[in-house]
C-alpha cells in the first residue's frame, strides 16, 4: 500500500494478492515509440503482433489482482509504419474482449489541445488517444457517473408540483391496451412522486401513436420499451450528459524528467468514476507518479511498479513535494 516498487511489472504483479485492487489504470509503453532503457519492457517487441500479444498476456495478470467489482483502464497510443496507421489500441481492445472474459464499458477519448506540432502533407496530426475501460463479465462494478456530471438544476422537494400530470390524459386517450394503460398509470405515478420528493428533476413520457419514436426511431433501450410496453418514461436527473471524451493539454510538469505524462485531471476523473475513498488504485507503469498523486489527492491508496530507478526517484519526490 502507498508504495512504488522498482522492477519489471510483468514479474512484480505476480506478488500482488488476488482480487485486492479496486482500480488498475495504466499507460503501458507504446509500440516502438520510446526506449525506456530495457529490452524487458513491453513496447520493445519486433512486430506489432508480438506487442499486442505481450499486452494481452499482461492484461491477464491484471485480471487476477482486480476485484470482481473493480475496473481496468488502459491508455494506449497508435503507431504509423510506412504511412500506414496500425490501429494498435483498437486491435488490443478487440483481442482482450475476445480472450480475457471482460466487457469494454467505454472507449474514453483524450483529445489533446496541444498535440505535437508536426506538419504532415498527407495526413492530419494525431491529437487523440483512447482510455479503454474494462470490467469483469458477469459482475456488478462500481460506477459513479453523477460524480462527473455538472448539475443543471437544483433538486428540491415540492409536494405541490404539477409536473407530469398531463400525461394521465395522454394515457387515457391513447390506443394502448387496458393492461398497458394500467401499467403506464402506475409507472407514471411512481415517477411523479420522485419529482415531488426532489429525487429527480423531471420526467418525459412517450406513448406509441401520440409521440415521436424515441431516438428518432433508432434502436435503443427506450425504443425497445415503446415496442414492448407501448410507452417509455424518461427520468431527468438535473445533470448534464457525461460524454466519453476529455479535452485537456498534454502535461509538462516542471522538474519532471519523464517523457510521457498523461493528464492527472483525467486520472482523477476516472478514479472518482470507479472507486471510493480508501480503495486501492494500482498503476503497473507508474512513470513519473501521476496515478499515485491523483490517488493520494482523492484519499485512495496506491500501488505502483516502475522499471526505471530514475523514474521511481522522480515519482517518490513528486509525491513528497508536489502531491501533499
Phi, psi and omega in degrees: 000135175054045178224151172241119184258140180268125179157180181284120184300329181295334179267313185297326184298337179290343179269356179276137182297145178298141176050048181247350187250135179274322179219127170249118181229133185201164173231090181298156175306136181284160185294117176049036179264313182220151177255111181271009171104004180209136176286351176288335188289140171302139181114347181259015181292161183283328182230159179294328178297318178294322178298312180296320177299321178296318179295317181295318178298317178293323179301323178297325175293324177296321179301325183294322187268349183276142177291159183297333178259017183265185183225151173237125181234122180246131172253124182227148175255162182263181186210136171260137169228122182053045178065017179247122179283125189277344183057042184303309183302320185283327174295321176297312183299318179296317182294321180296314181293333179281330191246344193244007176067040180234160170254141175269107185281316181214147164250095183274124183267126171267111177263116184276121179283347178226060181296164178304123188281063177266134181258118178246139179277336186253359179199163180280162177287133176291122183227012180225153171218148179268148164247110181270127181252114181248149172223160181290137178295139173087004182234149171286139182238152177293133181199110187244075186297325183296339178293336180260351183280147176264119180299132177250350179206133178286131180271122177223147178290138178211088183300339182264008182301139179257007181301129175089352185297324183295340180292336177299318178293323179297319178298316184298318184271001181283172178265016177297153175290166179301319180295317179295320178298316180300317178296319181295317178303312182297314182292322178296318180299317178299316181294317179297320178296328175294320177297313181299327181277356180079018180277330176225163185275332182179183180219157169229142179232136175239133183234134179305132178089343180247329185234159177297148179302147175299143180057026180066022179095355178289158180292150180164174183299318180293319179297322178295319179297318179296326179289317186277322185253342183091356181201167171213144177243125183254121177271129180259124188262002177076020179238155173288159175293139174265109185268156186272047173206148177233131177255111179213160174282160169291130186277137168236119185249124182303131178086001179257120184268010182282145186280336187226103181245110176277157191295130177296329181298323178291315180300319179299317179298318182289327175293315178298323183293328194238358185221169174246165175303139181089350178288164182256125178249127183243135173232106183281357174230069195293330178056236186275002174096016183302313181297318180297319179297317179297316180296315180298317180299324184263013175065039170252153171280156181226157177214129183222153174235146178205130184288327185273124177297324180298315181290328176298318178296317179299314182296315181295319177295320179297320178297323182283322189264316189256340190245051180271000000 
